[in-house]
């Protein structure tokens, strides 16, 4: 299972939120490159980079941060937040992203995203399936829908999507454990490569996700708050 630390960006700074609430913003480091290099120095190979400004603005905002991290580290970076048009994808890939995450746009313009899957290839597009009480949420988690998350993933699996990041908003940033039942259902009902996100708070959580069959696990606040240490991650890697 891939271990994937997260860096969320607001105003060019490394931050974390609780349950996606921008009012809970906590700045952990003003230099995302410093954070990314510390990950790389501990054997980490992957990074989940989220442009929270872009998620609210509906277009990429912090692509310069992406470019800096891609050019000055060897991390394989998946990038999300603000990707609403093919122009945004081009910017992300030209900035060095290995993959992009299609979240809100996959709900609002499914035909466009299906074309992206065909054009760029399924290995380049990750489906962002973020949910609250099982219902898909969009626009930086500020808007809700009536679409069930498992139905949503199944729909895109038929269109060729392989990789899915699923975040339960209720768990995100709360350090209270991940959505065990939801991930178990997704792994049972689909064949996608599931990347767990939200609520991971211990090495034991990572072991459980690996046992369940997740392809990857994203870690955010647990790292920044010291619940999981870089030395522990180094041993896993």
N, C-alpha and C positions, 0 to 999 in steps of 0.2 A: 504493500500500500504506500502511495506517495504521501509524504508529509509536506504540506503547503502552507507556509506562514502567510498571513495577510497584512498588507499595508493599505490603509484607507486614507485618502488624501482630501483635505480641505485647506484651501489657501496655500497649497504647496507643502503642508505640514502633515506629519504622521499622526492620525487621531484614531479614537475608537468611540463608538456610540453604544447606547444600550437600547435594544429593541428597535434600532433604526431611527431613534428620536434625535434629531439634530440639536435639540436643546440640551442633550446630555453629553455633548462633545467634550472629550478630554484629550488634550494634546500630550502625546508621549515623547515626541521628538520633532524638532523643527527641520531636521535634515533626513529625509527618507533614504538618501543614498547611504548614509552612515548605518542606518538600520539594516538595509539590504546587504551591505557588506558584512555586517556582523552575522547575518544568517549564512551567507556564503562561506565565511570563515569557519563555520561549524558544520560544514558538510552538506548543507541544504542546497538543493538543486532547482527548486521550483518556488515561484512566488505568485500570489494572488493580489493584483493591484487594482484597487477600486477608486475611481474618480467620483467622489461624493458630490463635488461641485457640478460635475457633468451630469450626474443622475438627476439633479434638480433643474439644471439648465437646459436639458434635452439636447445637448451636444457636448462633444469632448472639450474639456477645459484644461486639464492638467497633463496634456500630452508631452510637455517639456520634461516633466518628472519621469514619465515613462521612457522617454528618449535617453535621459541621463542614466537611469538604472540599467537599461539595456546595453548602453555603450560602455559602461564602466563596471559591469559585473558580467558573469557568464550564466546568470540565472535564467531559466526558461520561464517567461512571464506570461500569465494570462491576464488580460485587461478587460475591465468592464466599467460601466458608468458613463452615460451620455451617448452611447452608440445608437443613433437613430436613423442613419442614412449610410449608403455605401461610401460616401466621402469620409465618414468617421472611421470606417473599417480601414480604408486606405491609409489614413493618418496613423492609425494604431499600428498597422503592419509596417509602414515606412519608418515608424519610430522604434521598431524592433520587437513588437509583441509576437510571441509564439502562437498565441490563440487569443480570440476575443470572446467575451461572454455576451450573448444576446438575451436580455431580460425583458424589460418593458416592451421593446419593439416586437418581441416574439408574440406578445399578447395583442398588441394594437395593429400590427401589420404582418400577419403570418405569411402571406404570400411573398412578401419581400424577403423575409428570413429564409423561407424555403428556397428561394432563388439563390441566396447567399450560400446555403449548404451545397447546392449544386455547383455554383461558380467557384467558391474558394475551397470546397471539400469539407466533409464532415469532421476531419481531424483538426480543422482550423476554427470551427465554431462550437462553442459550449452553450448549451441551453441553460439559462438562469431561471430556475423554478423556485422563486421565493414566495413563501406563503405565510398566512396568518389564519390560524384555525382552519387549515387545509385549503383556504381560498387564496389564489394567486394575487399578489400585490405588485404594484408597479410604481414608477416615478420616484425612486428613492424610498419606496415603501410608504409613500404618502397617499396612494390611491389603491383601493381594493376592487376586486372583481368577484363575480359569482362562479368562477371557473375552479373546479377541483384540481388540486395539484397532480394527483396520479393520472387523471384523465388528460391533463395538459401534457405530461411527459409521454404518455402512450401515443397521443396525437402526433407529437414530433418524432417519436421513434419510427413511426410509419413513414415519415418524410426523410429518414436517413440519419437523424441525429444519433451520435454515439455517446457523447459526454454530457453529463448533467450535473450542475451544482444546485443542490437543494438546501435552502436556508429556511428554517422555521423562525420567523421574526420573534416569537415569544421566547425563544431560547437564546437569541443572538446577544452576546455581550453580558449575559447574566451569570455565567460560570456555574450553571446549575445542571449540567449534563445535556446530552443531545437528544433528539427526537427518535428514540429507539424504535417505537412502534411504527412511525411513519417510514423510516428508512427500511425497516424489515418488509413493510408492504411494498414499497417501490422495488426492492430487490426481488421480491417474489413475483410481482405482476409485470415486470419489464426485464429487458436484457441490457439496459444501458449501463455504461460505466459511471457509477454514482460517486460523486464527490460530496462528502458530508460537510456541512458548514453550519456553525451556530451551536454554542453551548459546550463545546469540547473544553474540559476543565482539568483533565488529568491524563497521565500516561495510561491509566487503566481504561479511560475512554477510548484512547487510540487503539489499544489492544482489542477492545470490544468491536470497534468499527472494522478493524482488519479481519477479525473472526467472522463478522457478518458478511464480508465480501465486498466492502466498499473499495473502489479503485483509488480513492484519495481522501484526505481529510484536511480541511482548512483550519488553522489555528490562529486566533487573533488575541483577544484580551488575556487568555490564559498565559500566553508568552509575556505580554507586556506587564502583567501583574505578578509574574513569577510563580504561577501555579504549575507551569511546566517550564523547565529551564533549558537553555540552549545546550548544556552539557548532556542532558537527557536525550534531547533530539539528536545530538551528535552520535550518541551510542546507537540510536535507532537507525540513523542514516548509514 
